[in-house]
Amino acid sequence: MKNESHAHLQDLLNLIQIKPVGEDRFVGRSKNIGTNAVFGGQVLGQALMAARLTVSEDRVAHSLHAYFLQPGAHQPIDYAVDRHRDGGSFSARSVVARQDGNPIFKMTTSFQKPETGLDRHDPMPAIPGPERLLEEAELFEAVRARLPEQFRDKSPVLNGLDYRPVIPFDWLDPKPREARSSIWMRASSALPDDRFIHQALLAYASDHGPLLTATLPHGLSYVRGQVRLASIDHSMWFHRDFRMDDWLLYHIDSPNVHGSRAFCRGAIYTRAGLLVATTMQEGLMRTCET
């Protein structure tokens, strides 16, 4: 099991690595995890890696703002980076992802040279720790045989990440509950000492959970086809250094659903309670009757 987890993580690391194919141009492969379109977190992680390859090593990503322009296919993706600014402290980049020449995703991101200054953040909510929680992969495996065919071989659970919801998502017969979720996550084995890899993996993981959280009060199952979900835009702020191979808590809520769109926000903390990142996302949320 340990060797299998390590292999899944290595595959994920290979997935977010992109290949240079020209000046500020890159290509990344895609992985089908059972969703109709390419997983949005994959594009976020790869685009962030593309942008960081155009800035100096002493600058760290502190924010990204992305739009998913149209669904991506399960095929290679081309990334083009534009260099907008390299100042004394900040560097700004934009990234456009294309398939067959058509833009499917656009992101702006900013990097900063680390500085010292005032330091405060809101405290982490009181949430049970991860040790006695089941991995989402185990929960998914328990119902795999009852799932629609498209999900039986390709799981939407994040392979390579140990992902433990405090209150599990019910994939088949969800009962209405509050639009809040808390999920512990970490890489399934040790990662390299490369902060950019940790940031890219967190960007990848941050797209798994928000829209599922938005469905909770409505008791709708995504895998049974009762609701259609798709990311429209995604913003993320990196506040402090962290390691993706240490436990992180992703605390999510969805304060608004209207007009077939769901708005979600998340706060990501270390096990010690440090706020390391914040996310906001709006996504398409249509019932099958809409």
Short mmCIF file of the C-alpha atoms (twelve columns), coordinates in Angstrom:
data_MODEL
# 
_entry.id   MODEL 
# 
loop_
_atom_site.group_PDB 
_atom_site.id 
_atom_site.type_symbol 
_atom_site.label_atom_id 
_atom_site.label_alt_id 
_atom_site.label_comp_id 
_atom_site.label_asym_id 
_atom_site.label_seq_id 
_atom_site.Cartn_x 
_atom_site.Cartn_y 
_atom_site.Cartn_z 
_atom_site.pdbx_PDB_model_num 
ATOM 1   C CA . MET A 1   0.000   0.000  0.000   1 
ATOM 2   C CA . LYS A 2   2.863   2.364  0.842   1 
ATOM 3   C CA . ASN A 3   4.558   1.672  -2.501  1 
ATOM 4   C CA . GLU A 4   1.244   2.243  -4.306  1 
ATOM 5   C CA . SER A 5   0.739   5.593  -2.543  1 
ATOM 6   C CA . HIS A 6   4.264   6.652  -3.442  1 
ATOM 7   C CA . ALA A 7   3.631   5.723  -7.082  1 
ATOM 8   C CA . HIS A 8   0.416   7.773  -7.132  1 
ATOM 9   C CA . LEU A 9   2.260   10.769 -5.673  1 
ATOM 10  C CA . GLN A 10  5.061   10.437 -8.206  1 
ATOM 11  C CA . ASP A 11  2.479   10.393 -10.975 1 
ATOM 12  C CA . LEU A 12  0.952   13.584 -9.548  1 
ATOM 13  C CA . LEU A 13  4.374   15.243 -9.365  1 
ATOM 14  C CA . ASN A 14  5.000   14.275 -12.980 1 
ATOM 15  C CA . LEU A 15  1.591   15.665 -13.924 1 
ATOM 16  C CA . ILE A 16  2.248   19.174 -12.606 1 
ATOM 17  C CA . GLN A 17  5.684   19.335 -14.211 1 
ATOM 18  C CA . ILE A 18  5.503   21.012 -17.597 1 
ATOM 19  C CA . LYS A 19  7.864   20.800 -20.549 1 
ATOM 20  C CA . PRO A 20  9.425   23.941 -22.102 1 
ATOM 21  C CA . VAL A 21  8.749   24.081 -25.852 1 
ATOM 22  C CA . GLY A 22  9.895   27.631 -26.672 1 
ATOM 23  C CA . GLU A 23  10.439  31.047 -25.132 1 
ATOM 24  C CA . ASP A 24  7.935   31.259 -22.236 1 
ATOM 25  C CA . ARG A 25  5.943   28.418 -23.817 1 
ATOM 26  C CA . PHE A 26  5.250   25.097 -22.132 1 
ATOM 27  C CA . VAL A 27  3.164   21.951 -22.552 1 
ATOM 28  C CA . GLY A 28  1.609   19.732 -19.889 1 
ATOM 29  C CA . ARG A 29  -0.105  16.368 -20.106 1 
ATOM 30  C CA . SER A 30  -3.611  15.686 -18.782 1 
ATOM 31  C CA . LYS A 31  -5.008  12.949 -16.578 1 
ATOM 32  C CA . ASN A 32  -8.598  11.701 -16.664 1 
ATOM 33  C CA . ILE A 33  -9.883  11.315 -13.091 1 
ATOM 34  C CA . GLY A 34  -13.459 10.497 -14.132 1 
ATOM 35  C CA . THR A 35  -14.752 14.034 -14.642 1 
ATOM 36  C CA . ASN A 36  -16.232 15.048 -17.989 1 
ATOM 37  C CA . ALA A 37  -13.596 17.772 -18.478 1 
ATOM 38  C CA . VAL A 38  -9.989  17.984 -17.356 1 
ATOM 39  C CA . PHE A 39  -9.748  18.609 -13.579 1 
ATOM 40  C CA . GLY A 40  -9.429  22.339 -12.930 1 
ATOM 41  C CA . GLY A 41  -6.844  21.880 -10.192 1 
ATOM 42  C CA . GLN A 42  -4.523  20.244 -12.690 1 
ATOM 43  C CA . VAL A 43  -4.630  23.350 -14.909 1 
ATOM 44  C CA . LEU A 44  -4.135  25.641 -11.894 1 
ATOM 45  C CA . GLY A 45  -1.063  23.713 -10.761 1 
ATOM 46  C CA . GLN A 46  0.486   23.478 -14.206 1 
ATOM 47  C CA . ALA A 47  -0.162  27.161 -14.991 1 
ATOM 48  C CA . LEU A 48  1.459   28.191 -11.712 1 
ATOM 49  C CA . MET A 49  4.491   26.058 -12.530 1 
ATOM 50  C CA . ALA A 50  4.698   27.691 -15.973 1 
ATOM 51  C CA . ALA A 51  4.621   31.184 -14.470 1 
ATOM 52  C CA . ARG A 52  7.231   30.422 -11.844 1 
ATOM 53  C CA . LEU A 53  9.679   29.185 -14.496 1 
ATOM 54  C CA . THR A 54  9.814   32.768 -15.801 1 
ATOM 55  C CA . VAL A 55  10.686  34.488 -12.494 1 
ATOM 56  C CA . SER A 56  13.842  34.477 -10.400 1 
ATOM 57  C CA . GLU A 57  14.211  31.816 -7.711  1 
ATOM 58  C CA . ASP A 58  14.115  34.377 -4.889  1 
ATOM 59  C CA . ARG A 59  10.480  35.327 -5.611  1 
ATOM 60  C CA . VAL A 60  7.514   33.370 -4.268  1 
ATOM 61  C CA . ALA A 61  3.950   33.277 -5.597  1 
ATOM 62  C CA . HIS A 62  1.611   35.157 -3.276  1 
ATOM 63  C CA . SER A 63  -1.599  35.284 -5.352  1 
ATOM 64  C CA . LEU A 64  -3.304  33.949 -8.435  1 
ATOM 65  C CA . HIS A 65  -6.593  34.793 -10.127 1 
ATOM 66  C CA . ALA A 66  -7.892  32.418 -12.781 1 
ATOM 67  C CA . TYR A 67  -10.827 31.958 -15.138 1 
ATOM 68  C CA . PHE A 68  -11.853 28.659 -16.668 1 
ATOM 69  C CA . LEU A 69  -12.984 29.830 -20.100 1 
ATOM 70  C CA . GLN A 70  -14.269 26.518 -21.451 1 
ATOM 71  C CA . PRO A 71  -14.020 22.841 -20.503 1 
ATOM 72  C CA . GLY A 72  -10.666 21.274 -21.280 1 
ATOM 73  C CA . ALA A 73  -10.320 17.887 -22.939 1 
ATOM 74  C CA . HIS A 74  -8.219  15.010 -21.586 1 
ATOM 75  C CA . GLN A 75  -5.295  15.812 -23.862 1 
ATOM 76  C CA . PRO A 76  -2.073  17.885 -23.695 1 
ATOM 77  C CA . ILE A 77  -2.391  21.582 -22.822 1 
ATOM 78  C CA . ASP A 78  -0.231  24.416 -24.157 1 
ATOM 79  C CA . TYR A 79  0.720   27.232 -21.760 1 
ATOM 80  C CA . ALA A 80  1.917   30.680 -22.860 1 
ATOM 81  C CA . VAL A 81  3.335   33.091 -20.261 1 
ATOM 82  C CA . ASP A 82  3.462   36.879 -20.633 1 
ATOM 83  C CA . ARG A 83  5.914   38.831 -18.472 1 
ATOM 84  C CA . HIS A 84  4.179   42.035 -17.375 1 
ATOM 85  C CA . ARG A 85  6.482   43.403 -14.689 1 
ATOM 86  C CA . ASP A 86  9.663   42.705 -12.763 1 
ATOM 87  C CA . GLY A 87  10.023  45.373 -10.082 1 
ATOM 88  C CA . GLY A 88  12.242  45.633 -7.061  1 
ATOM 89  C CA . SER A 89  9.880   43.483 -4.966  1 
ATOM 90  C CA . PHE A 90  7.145   42.076 -7.214  1 
ATOM 91  C CA . SER A 91  6.875   40.237 -10.518 1 
ATOM 92  C CA . ALA A 92  3.593   39.923 -12.443 1 
ATOM 93  C CA . ARG A 93  2.755   37.249 -14.999 1 
ATOM 94  C CA . SER A 94  -0.235  36.066 -16.992 1 
ATOM 95  C CA . VAL A 95  -0.732  32.567 -18.370 1 
ATOM 96  C CA . VAL A 96  -3.089  31.402 -21.111 1 
ATOM 97  C CA . ALA A 97  -3.776  27.688 -21.543 1 
ATOM 98  C CA . ARG A 98  -4.861  26.446 -24.958 1 
ATOM 99  C CA . GLN A 99  -5.944  23.220 -26.611 1 
ATOM 100 C CA . ASP A 100 -6.015  23.007 -30.410 1 
ATOM 101 C CA . GLY A 101 -5.266  26.744 -30.436 1 
ATOM 102 C CA . ASN A 102 -8.385  27.627 -28.413 1 
ATOM 103 C CA . PRO A 103 -8.004  29.295 -24.986 1 
ATOM 104 C CA . ILE A 104 -9.513  27.221 -22.183 1 
ATOM 105 C CA . PHE A 105 -8.030  29.025 -19.144 1 
ATOM 106 C CA . LYS A 106 -6.438  32.343 -18.209 1 
ATOM 107 C CA . MET A 107 -4.573  33.252 -15.036 1 
ATOM 108 C CA . THR A 108 -2.754  36.254 -13.629 1 
ATOM 109 C CA . THR A 109 -0.309  35.688 -10.798 1 
ATOM 110 C CA . SER A 110 2.060   37.774 -8.720  1 
ATOM 111 C CA . PHE A 111 5.371   36.880 -7.077  1 
ATOM 112 C CA . GLN A 112 7.148   38.719 -4.265  1 
ATOM 113 C CA . LYS A 113 10.635  38.792 -2.847  1 
ATOM 114 C CA . PRO A 114 10.174  37.705 0.825   1 
ATOM 115 C CA . GLU A 115 10.006  40.598 3.302   1 
ATOM 116 C CA . THR A 116 9.560   40.975 7.056   1 
ATOM 117 C CA . GLY A 117 6.760   43.003 8.676   1 
ATOM 118 C CA . LEU A 118 3.677   42.821 10.878  1 
ATOM 119 C CA . ASP A 119 2.235   39.342 11.329  1 
ATOM 120 C CA . ARG A 120 -1.290  38.281 12.367  1 
ATOM 121 C CA . HIS A 121 -4.167  36.083 11.207  1 
ATOM 122 C CA . ASP A 122 -7.527  34.773 12.383  1 
ATOM 123 C CA . PRO A 123 -7.276  31.566 14.428  1 
ATOM 124 C CA . MET A 124 -7.937  28.124 13.042  1 
ATOM 125 C CA . PRO A 125 -11.388 26.739 13.963  1 
ATOM 126 C CA . ALA A 126 -11.543 23.963 16.540  1 
ATOM 127 C CA . ILE A 127 -11.541 20.866 14.326  1 
ATOM 128 C CA . PRO A 128 -10.704 17.239 15.231  1 
ATOM 129 C CA . GLY A 129 -7.292  16.090 14.050  1 
ATOM 130 C CA . PRO A 130 -6.744  13.716 11.120  1 
ATOM 131 C CA . GLU A 131 -5.446  10.608 12.893  1 
ATOM 132 C CA . ARG A 132 -8.786  8.832  13.436  1 
ATOM 133 C CA . LEU A 133 -10.364 9.931  10.175  1 
ATOM 134 C CA . LEU A 134 -10.678 7.688  7.138   1 
ATOM 135 C CA . GLU A 135 -8.987  8.603  3.883   1 
ATOM 136 C CA . GLU A 136 -11.421 9.718  1.213   1 
ATOM 137 C CA . ALA A 137 -9.948  7.039  -1.056  1 
ATOM 138 C CA . GLU A 138 -11.075 4.381  1.471   1 
ATOM 139 C CA . LEU A 139 -14.549 5.913  1.670   1 
ATOM 140 C CA . PHE A 140 -14.761 5.982  -2.106  1 
ATOM 141 C CA . GLU A 141 -13.566 2.383  -2.412  1 
ATOM 142 C CA . ALA A 142 -16.379 1.227  -0.113  1 
ATOM 143 C CA . VAL A 143 -19.011 2.407  -2.612  1 
ATOM 144 C CA . ARG A 144 -17.103 1.950  -5.882  1 
ATOM 145 C CA . ALA A 145 -19.178 -1.036 -7.070  1 
ATOM 146 C CA . ARG A 146 -22.386 0.994  -6.735  1 
ATOM 147 C CA . LEU A 147 -21.097 4.008  -8.688  1 
ATOM 148 C CA . PRO A 148 -21.916 4.917  -12.292 1 
ATOM 149 C CA . GLU A 149 -19.519 3.199  -14.681 1 
ATOM 150 C CA . GLN A 150 -17.437 6.291  -15.503 1 
ATOM 151 C CA . PHE A 151 -16.303 6.555  -11.865 1 
ATOM 152 C CA . ARG A 152 -15.502 2.918  -11.169 1 
ATOM 153 C CA . ASP A 153 -12.084 2.878  -12.823 1 
ATOM 154 C CA . LYS A 154 -11.205 6.584  -12.584 1 
ATOM 155 C CA . SER A 155 -11.761 8.067  -9.163  1 
ATOM 156 C CA . PRO A 156 -12.311 11.806 -8.577  1 
ATOM 157 C CA . VAL A 157 -10.470 11.346 -5.285  1 
ATOM 158 C CA . LEU A 158 -7.040  12.961 -5.471  1 
ATOM 159 C CA . ASN A 159 -4.554  10.139 -6.014  1 
ATOM 160 C CA . GLY A 160 -1.206  10.900 -4.416  1 
ATOM 161 C CA . LEU A 161 -2.784  12.934 -1.624  1 
ATOM 162 C CA . ASP A 162 -4.000  11.617 1.720   1 
ATOM 163 C CA . TYR A 163 -7.298  13.447 1.925   1 
ATOM 164 C CA . ARG A 164 -9.488  13.090 5.037   1 
ATOM 165 C CA . PRO A 165 -12.835 14.909 5.397   1 
ATOM 166 C CA . VAL A 166 -13.937 15.471 8.991   1 
ATOM 167 C CA . ILE A 167 -17.521 14.710 7.918   1 
ATOM 168 C CA . PRO A 168 -17.322 12.514 4.790   1 
ATOM 169 C CA . PHE A 169 -19.104 13.501 1.597   1 
ATOM 170 C CA . ASP A 170 -21.876 11.021 0.808   1 
ATOM 171 C CA . TRP A 171 -21.266 10.196 -2.847  1 
ATOM 172 C CA . LEU A 172 -24.534 8.330  -3.453  1 
ATOM 173 C CA . ASP A 173 -27.298 9.506  -1.111  1 
ATOM 174 C CA . PRO A 174 -26.339 12.819 0.531   1 
ATOM 175 C CA . LYS A 175 -28.637 14.267 3.194   1 
ATOM 176 C CA . PRO A 176 -28.973 18.076 3.402   1 
ATOM 177 C CA . ARG A 177 -26.594 19.704 5.861   1 
ATOM 178 C CA . GLU A 178 -24.792 22.996 6.432   1 
ATOM 179 C CA . ALA A 179 -22.639 24.301 3.566   1 
ATOM 180 C CA . ARG A 180 -19.388 23.841 5.468   1 
ATOM 181 C CA . SER A 181 -16.673 21.225 5.265   1 
ATOM 182 C CA . SER A 182 -13.303 20.631 6.863   1 
ATOM 183 C CA . ILE A 183 -10.757 18.432 5.154   1 
ATOM 184 C CA . TRP A 184 -7.286  17.400 6.294   1 
ATOM 185 C CA . MET A 185 -4.846  16.763 3.473   1 
ATOM 186 C CA . ARG A 186 -1.193  16.030 2.827   1 
ATOM 187 C CA . ALA A 187 0.977   14.295 0.263   1 
ATOM 188 C CA . SER A 188 1.064   10.525 0.718   1 
ATOM 189 C CA . SER A 189 4.860   10.533 1.123   1 
ATOM 190 C CA . ALA A 190 7.770   12.965 1.473   1 
ATOM 191 C CA . LEU A 191 8.235   15.720 -1.111  1 
ATOM 192 C CA . PRO A 192 11.334  17.555 -2.371  1 
ATOM 193 C CA . ASP A 193 12.426  20.758 -0.623  1 
ATOM 194 C CA . ASP A 194 11.068  22.929 -3.427  1 
ATOM 195 C CA . ARG A 195 8.530   25.510 -2.299  1 
ATOM 196 C CA . PHE A 196 7.174   25.862 -5.851  1 
ATOM 197 C CA . ILE A 197 6.210   22.175 -5.947  1 
ATOM 198 C CA . HIS A 198 4.387   22.583 -2.630  1 
ATOM 199 C CA . GLN A 199 2.529   25.643 -3.922  1 
ATOM 200 C CA . ALA A 200 1.579   23.933 -7.182  1 
ATOM 201 C CA . LEU A 201 0.289   20.858 -5.343  1 
ATOM 202 C CA . LEU A 202 -1.777  23.027 -2.992  1 
ATOM 203 C CA . ALA A 203 -3.232  24.882 -5.981  1 
ATOM 204 C CA . TYR A 204 -4.084  21.477 -7.472  1 
ATOM 205 C CA . ALA A 205 -5.783  20.280 -4.278  1 
ATOM 206 C CA . SER A 206 -7.626  23.551 -3.643  1 
ATOM 207 C CA . ASP A 207 -10.067 22.847 -6.503  1 
ATOM 208 C CA . HIS A 208 -11.319 19.660 -4.821  1 
ATOM 209 C CA . GLY A 209 -13.951 20.412 -2.178  1 
ATOM 210 C CA . PRO A 210 -15.425 23.911 -2.681  1 
ATOM 211 C CA . LEU A 211 -18.217 23.053 -5.135  1 
ATOM 212 C CA . LEU A 212 -18.998 19.781 -3.350  1 
ATOM 213 C CA . THR A 213 -19.436 21.880 -0.203  1 
ATOM 214 C CA . ALA A 214 -21.902 24.131 -2.046  1 
ATOM 215 C CA . THR A 215 -24.114 21.107 -2.832  1 
ATOM 216 C CA . LEU A 216 -24.441 20.035 0.818   1 
ATOM 217 C CA . PRO A 217 -27.625 21.957 1.799   1 
ATOM 218 C CA . HIS A 218 -29.357 20.656 -1.328  1 
ATOM 219 C CA . GLY A 219 -28.640 16.941 -0.843  1 
ATOM 220 C CA . LEU A 220 -27.479 16.469 -4.433  1 
ATOM 221 C CA . SER A 221 -25.084 13.797 -5.702  1 
ATOM 222 C CA . TYR A 222 -22.552 14.738 -8.382  1 
ATOM 223 C CA . VAL A 223 -21.588 11.164 -9.227  1 
ATOM 224 C CA . ARG A 224 -25.246 10.178 -9.723  1 
ATOM 225 C CA . GLY A 225 -25.742 13.000 -12.195 1 
ATOM 226 C CA . GLN A 226 -28.140 15.030 -10.033 1 
ATOM 227 C CA . VAL A 227 -26.039 18.185 -10.322 1 
ATOM 228 C CA . ARG A 228 -23.525 19.509 -12.804 1 
ATOM 229 C CA . LEU A 229 -20.462 21.240 -11.346 1 
ATOM 230 C CA . ALA A 230 -17.711 23.191 -13.083 1 
ATOM 231 C CA . SER A 231 -15.238 25.809 -11.869 1 
ATOM 232 C CA . ILE A 232 -15.757 29.258 -13.411 1 
ATOM 233 C CA . ASP A 233 -13.087 31.227 -11.592 1 
ATOM 234 C CA . HIS A 234 -10.617 30.540 -8.804  1 
ATOM 235 C CA . SER A 235 -8.505  32.900 -6.711  1 
ATOM 236 C CA . MET A 236 -5.836  31.953 -4.227  1 
ATOM 237 C CA . TRP A 237 -3.530  33.816 -1.870  1 
ATOM 238 C CA . PHE A 238 -0.397  32.237 -0.372  1 
ATOM 239 C CA . HIS A 239 0.269   33.852 3.005   1 
ATOM 240 C CA . ARG A 240 3.044   31.789 4.580   1 
ATOM 241 C CA . ASP A 241 5.430   28.945 3.790   1 
ATOM 242 C CA . PHE A 242 4.115   25.426 4.308   1 
ATOM 243 C CA . ARG A 243 4.841   21.852 3.358   1 
ATOM 244 C CA . MET A 244 2.344   19.784 1.431   1 
ATOM 245 C CA . ASP A 245 3.746   16.617 3.051   1 
ATOM 246 C CA . ASP A 246 2.670   17.912 6.499   1 
ATOM 247 C CA . TRP A 247 -0.997  18.015 7.498   1 
ATOM 248 C CA . LEU A 248 -3.002  20.988 6.236   1 
ATOM 249 C CA . LEU A 249 -6.620  21.761 7.128   1 
ATOM 250 C CA . TYR A 250 -8.850  23.051 4.316   1 
ATOM 251 C CA . HIS A 251 -11.851 24.753 5.962   1 
ATOM 252 C CA . ILE A 252 -14.516 25.622 3.352   1 
ATOM 253 C CA . ASP A 253 -17.883 27.326 3.356   1 
ATOM 254 C CA . SER A 254 -20.340 28.353 0.646   1 
ATOM 255 C CA . PRO A 255 -22.318 31.455 1.675   1 
ATOM 256 C CA . ASN A 256 -24.239 31.907 -1.592  1 
ATOM 257 C CA . VAL A 257 -25.867 29.917 -4.404  1 
ATOM 258 C CA . HIS A 258 -27.860 31.800 -7.039  1 
ATOM 259 C CA . GLY A 259 -28.373 31.912 -10.799 1 
ATOM 260 C CA . SER A 260 -26.890 28.432 -11.285 1 
ATOM 261 C CA . ARG A 261 -23.649 29.674 -9.680  1 
ATOM 262 C CA . ALA A 262 -22.157 28.749 -6.314  1 
ATOM 263 C CA . PHE A 263 -19.725 30.968 -4.424  1 
ATOM 264 C CA . CYS A 264 -17.247 29.258 -2.098  1 
ATOM 265 C CA . ARG A 265 -14.341 30.327 0.096   1 
ATOM 266 C CA . GLY A 266 -11.682 28.425 1.964   1 
ATOM 267 C CA . ALA A 267 -8.942  28.895 4.555   1 
ATOM 268 C CA . ILE A 268 -5.951  26.555 4.737   1 
ATOM 269 C CA . TYR A 269 -4.064  26.063 8.006   1 
ATOM 270 C CA . THR A 270 -1.067  24.068 9.182   1 
ATOM 271 C CA . ARG A 271 -1.491  21.517 11.972  1 
ATOM 272 C CA . ALA A 272 -0.005  24.166 14.302  1 
ATOM 273 C CA . GLY A 273 -2.792  26.593 13.345  1 
ATOM 274 C CA . LEU A 274 -0.941  28.963 10.987  1 
ATOM 275 C CA . LEU A 275 -3.040  30.363 8.150   1 
ATOM 276 C CA . VAL A 276 -1.010  29.606 5.009   1 
ATOM 277 C CA . ALA A 277 -3.479  30.217 2.170   1 
ATOM 278 C CA . THR A 278 -6.959  31.499 1.329   1 
ATOM 279 C CA . THR A 279 -9.147  30.542 -1.627  1 
ATOM 280 C CA . MET A 280 -12.279 31.883 -3.282  1 
ATOM 281 C CA . GLN A 281 -14.127 30.167 -6.089  1 
ATOM 282 C CA . GLU A 282 -17.308 30.603 -8.080  1 
ATOM 283 C CA . GLY A 283 -18.578 27.663 -10.050 1 
ATOM 284 C CA . LEU A 284 -21.413 26.488 -12.225 1 
ATOM 285 C CA . MET A 285 -23.972 24.498 -10.239 1 
ATOM 286 C CA . ARG A 286 -26.919 23.276 -12.327 1 
ATOM 287 C CA . THR A 287 -29.372 20.611 -11.331 1 
ATOM 288 C CA . CYS A 288 -30.126 17.964 -13.928 1 
ATOM 289 C CA . GLU A 289 -33.579 19.525 -14.480 1 
ATOM 290 C CA . THR A 290 -32.103 22.983 -15.282 1 
# 
